[in-house]
């Protein structure tokens, strides 16, 4: 038997939706076995760089910094319009504070695309307080920080929590680039043989297409791992983050990644380099 692929995905609903069929044995894996772990995306970023995974969901910000270690698979990415992280403000904070340098800002991990976006568009404050993503909204509610860059289900539930929207970083990105925002994707370690990478990519695409055809079947898996236990929020999350670019990155997705890399390099936030992308092989799925 082949050695299992060490696969890491996040606990957010778009990933548990997309990978439900793979984890449940509902799709052809072409003889591959998977040892799957579900973790916070920043844990996945660090784990992949440390060699803990063969294939993992990663923030594009981390991929750009470690492009020599990986190949981006064409299936499984999260990108689009209206999908960006939201910057939320604690109760009582003026909508547009005059001096960001004096504010306490929380971010969901130094390697996340959310933190990269904040740095692309805001120089201050010099120090950002990094927290696991699901701890940011509670900290804002308790008044422990001024602003928080929130990802995943937070964009759907912040009003109920009494928080205010300070900025939609996705909208800021769209105004600056007119491109869909690339958040994260599935990286395969560069040491994996090319035929194995191709088979993994086809398997992931099958899993995504299976779930899109039967969205209700993945509901228990999403509920098992999500931080927000609202079923409606889970499906809002899927509708927003699982789209045609998730099935296949395509040329526009590749162009969006180029734009992110160019901006990050220009600001000194990522090394100059090329992110390798596994060719799409959609014709082989039939």
C-alpha positions in Angstrom: 0.0 0.0 0.0 1.3 3.5 -0.8 2.2 5.7 2.1 -0.7 7.9 3.2 -0.7 11.5 2.0 -0.4 13.7 5.1 -3.2 16.2 4.4 -4.0 19.3 6.4 -7.2 21.4 6.0 -8.8 24.1 8.0 -11.8 23.8 10.2 -13.7 26.5 8.4 -16.9 25.5 6.6 -15.6 26.0 3.1 -12.9 23.4 3.6 -15.0 20.9 5.5 -17.6 21.3 2.8 -15.0 20.8 0.0 -13.2 17.9 1.6 -16.2 16.1 3.1 -16.5 13.6 0.2 -12.8 12.8 0.3 -12.8 12.2 4.0 -16.0 10.2 3.8 -14.7 7.9 1.0 -17.3 9.1 -1.5 -14.9 9.8 -4.4 -12.2 7.9 -6.4 -8.8 8.7 -4.8 -6.9 6.8 -7.6 -5.4 4.4 -5.0 -4.2 7.2 -2.7 -4.8 7.1 1.0 -5.0 10.3 3.1 -4.2 10.9 6.7 -6.2 14.1 7.3 -5.8 16.6 10.1 -8.0 19.7 10.6 -6.4 22.7 12.2 -6.5 26.5 12.3 -5.0 28.0 9.1 -2.0 29.5 10.8 -1.2 26.1 12.3 -1.4 24.7 8.8 1.0 27.4 7.5 3.5 26.7 10.2 3.1 22.9 9.9 3.6 22.8 6.2 6.8 24.9 6.4 8.0 22.6 9.2 7.4 19.5 7.0 4.4 18.2 8.9 2.2 17.9 5.8 2.6 16.6 2.2 -0.5 18.6 1.1 -2.2 21.4 3.0 -4.5 24.4 2.9 -2.3 27.4 3.2 -2.6 31.2 3.2 -1.3 32.6 -0.1 0.8 35.0 2.0 2.8 32.1 3.4 3.0 30.4 0.0 4.6 33.5 -1.5 7.3 33.5 1.2 8.0 29.7 0.7 7.4 29.3 -3.0 10.5 27.1 -3.3 9.0 24.4 -1.1 5.7 23.9 -2.8 3.5 23.6 -5.8 0.0 25.2 -5.7 -2.7 22.7 -6.8 -5.4 24.1 -9.2 -8.3 22.9 -7.1 -9.3 23.9 -3.6 -8.5 27.6 -3.5 -10.5 30.3 -1.8 -10.7 33.5 -3.8 -13.3 35.8 -5.2 -15.1 39.1 -4.9 -16.6 40.1 -1.6 -14.7 37.5 0.3 -12.1 39.6 2.1 -11.3 39.8 5.8 -13.3 42.4 7.7 -11.7 44.8 10.2 -14.1 45.1 13.2 -14.1 47.7 15.9 -14.9 47.4 19.5 -18.0 49.1 20.9 -17.5 52.8 21.4 -14.6 53.3 19.0 -15.1 56.2 16.5 -15.7 54.9 13.0 -12.5 56.4 11.6 -9.9 56.9 14.3 -7.4 59.6 13.4 -4.3 57.7 14.4 -3.9 54.0 13.8 -0.5 54.0 15.4 -2.2 54.4 18.8 -4.6 51.5 18.4 -4.3 47.9 19.5 -5.0 45.7 16.4 -5.5 42.0 16.5 -4.7 39.7 13.5 -5.3 36.0 12.9 -1.7 35.0 12.4 1.5 36.4 11.0 1.4 34.1 8.0 -2.2 34.7 7.0 -3.3 36.6 4.0 -5.4 38.7 6.3 -2.3 40.1 8.0 -0.6 40.6 4.7 -3.6 42.6 3.5 -3.5 44.8 6.6 0.2 45.5 6.0 -0.4 46.2 2.3 -2.8 49.0 3.1 -1.8 50.2 6.6 1.7 50.9 7.8 0.6 51.4 11.4 0.6 50.2 14.0 4.1 48.9 14.0 3.2 45.9 16.2 0.2 43.7 15.5 -1.1 41.3 18.1 -1.5 37.9 16.6 -4.3 35.7 17.9 -6.0 32.5 16.8 -8.9 33.6 14.5 -11.8 32.5 16.8 -10.4 34.5 19.8 -10.4 37.9 18.0 -14.2 38.7 18.2 -14.5 37.7 21.9 -11.5 39.9 22.7 -13.1 42.9 20.9 -16.4 42.3 22.7 -14.5 42.4 26.1 -12.8 45.6 25.1 -9.3 44.1 25.1 -8.4 45.6 21.7 -9.5 48.4 19.4 -9.6 46.7 16.0 -9.6 43.0 14.9 -9.0 41.6 11.4 -11.6 38.8 11.3 -11.9 35.8 8.9 -14.2 32.9 8.4 -17.7 33.0 10.0 -17.0 36.3 11.7 -18.0 38.4 8.8 -21.6 37.0 9.1 -22.1 37.4 12.8 -20.3 40.6 14.0 -23.4 42.7 14.1 -25.2 40.3 16.4 -22.1 40.6 18.7 -22.5 44.4 18.9 -19.3 45.1 16.9 -18.9 47.6 14.1 -17.4 47.3 10.6 -14.3 49.5 10.4 -13.1 48.3 7.0 -13.6 45.5 4.5 -10.1 44.6 3.4 -11.5 42.7 0.4 -13.2 45.8 -0.9 -10.0 47.8 -0.4 -8.2 45.2 -2.4 -10.8 45.2 -5.2 -10.6 49.0 -5.5 -6.8 48.8 -5.7 -6.5 45.9 -8.2 -10.0 45.2 -9.8 -9.0 41.5 -9.2 -10.6 38.8 -7.2 -9.0 38.5 -3.8 -6.8 35.3 -3.4 -6.9 34.1 0.2 -5.6 30.6 0.4 -5.1 27.4 -1.6 -3.9 23.8 -1.5 -0.2 23.4 -1.5 1.6 20.2 -2.3 5.2 19.8 -1.2 7.6 20.1 -4.1 9.2 16.8 -3.2 6.0 14.9 -4.1 6.3 13.2 -7.5 4.4 15.0 -10.2 2.0 12.1 -10.9 1.1 12.0 -7.2 0.4 15.8 -7.2 -1.8 15.5 -10.3 -3.8 12.6 -8.7 -4.3 14.6 -5.5 -5.5 17.6 -7.5 -8.0 15.4 -9.4 -9.2 13.9 -6.2 -9.7 17.3 -4.5 -11.6 18.5 -7.6 -13.9 15.4 -7.5 -14.6 16.1 -3.8 -15.5 19.7 -4.4 -17.8 18.8 -7.3 -19.4 16.0 -5.3 -20.3 18.5 -2.5 -21.6 21.1 -4.8 -23.9 18.6 -6.3 -25.1 17.5 -2.8 -24.6 20.5 -0.5 -26.8 19.1 2.3 -24.7 16.0 2.6 -21.7 17.9 4.0 -23.7 19.8 6.7 -22.8 17.4 9.6 -19.1 17.7 8.8 -19.3 21.5 8.7 -21.2 21.6 12.0 -18.7 19.2 13.7 -15.7 21.5 13.2 -17.1 25.1 12.8 -16.7 27.7 15.6 -20.0 29.3 14.7 -22.7 26.7 15.1 -25.3 28.5 13.0 -26.2 26.2 10.0 -27.2 29.3 8.0 -23.8 30.9 8.6 -22.1 27.7 7.4 -24.0 27.8 4.1 -23.4 31.5 3.7 -19.7 30.7 4.1 -19.9 28.0 1.4 -21.8 30.2 -1.0 -19.3 32.9 -0.6 -16.0 31.0 -0.6 -16.7 27.9 -2.7 -17.1 28.9 -6.3 -15.8 28.1 -9.8 -12.3 29.3 -8.9 -12.4 26.7 -6.1 -13.0 23.9 -8.7 -10.2 25.3 -10.9 -8.0 28.4 -10.3 -8.1 29.3 -14.0 -6.3 32.2 -15.7 -8.1 34.9 -13.8 -7.2 33.3 -10.5 -3.6 33.0 -11.6 -3.6 36.7 -12.5 -5.0 37.6 -9.1 -2.1 35.7 -7.5 0.4 37.5 -9.6 -1.1 40.8 -8.5 -0.9 39.8 -4.8 2.7 38.7 -5.3 3.7 41.9 -7.1 2.1 44.2 -4.4 3.7 42.2 -1.5 7.1 42.2 -3.2 6.9 46.0 -3.9 6.2 46.6 -0.2 9.0 44.3 0.9 6.5 41.8 2.5 7.4 38.8 0.3 10.5 37.8 -1.6 10.5 38.1 -5.4 9.8 34.8 -6.9 7.3 32.7 -8.9 4.7 30.5 -7.4 4.6 27.2 -9.3 1.1 25.9 -10.1 0.2 22.3 -11.0 -1.4 22.2 -14.5 -5.1 21.6 -14.6 -6.1 18.2 -16.0 -9.9 18.5 -16.0 -10.2 16.2 -19.1 -8.8 13.3 -17.0 -11.6 13.4 -14.5 -14.2 11.8 -16.8 
